[in-house]
């Protein structure tokens, strides 16, 4: 099920980061995928956004890979989509 406008608005607001690099990657991700995100995608992205700015940047730049509970198919999918940006 595609996420509703209110959920996407909340996600976009919570995605604002302290590091400009993260903001640029996330903004490009939203510009490309915002209209096709499912509720599963939103939940997966929320999990990524719970990370510190530096940990998130390391994942986005492939300095690190997902581990533990984060290494699930939905989060892996979103991370790969974000890395394409």
Secondary structure, 3 states (H helix, E strand, C coil): CECCHHHHHHHHHHCCCCCHHHHHHHHHHHHHHHHHCEHHHHHHHHHHHCCCHHHHHHHHCCCCCCCHHHCCHHHHHHHHHHHCC
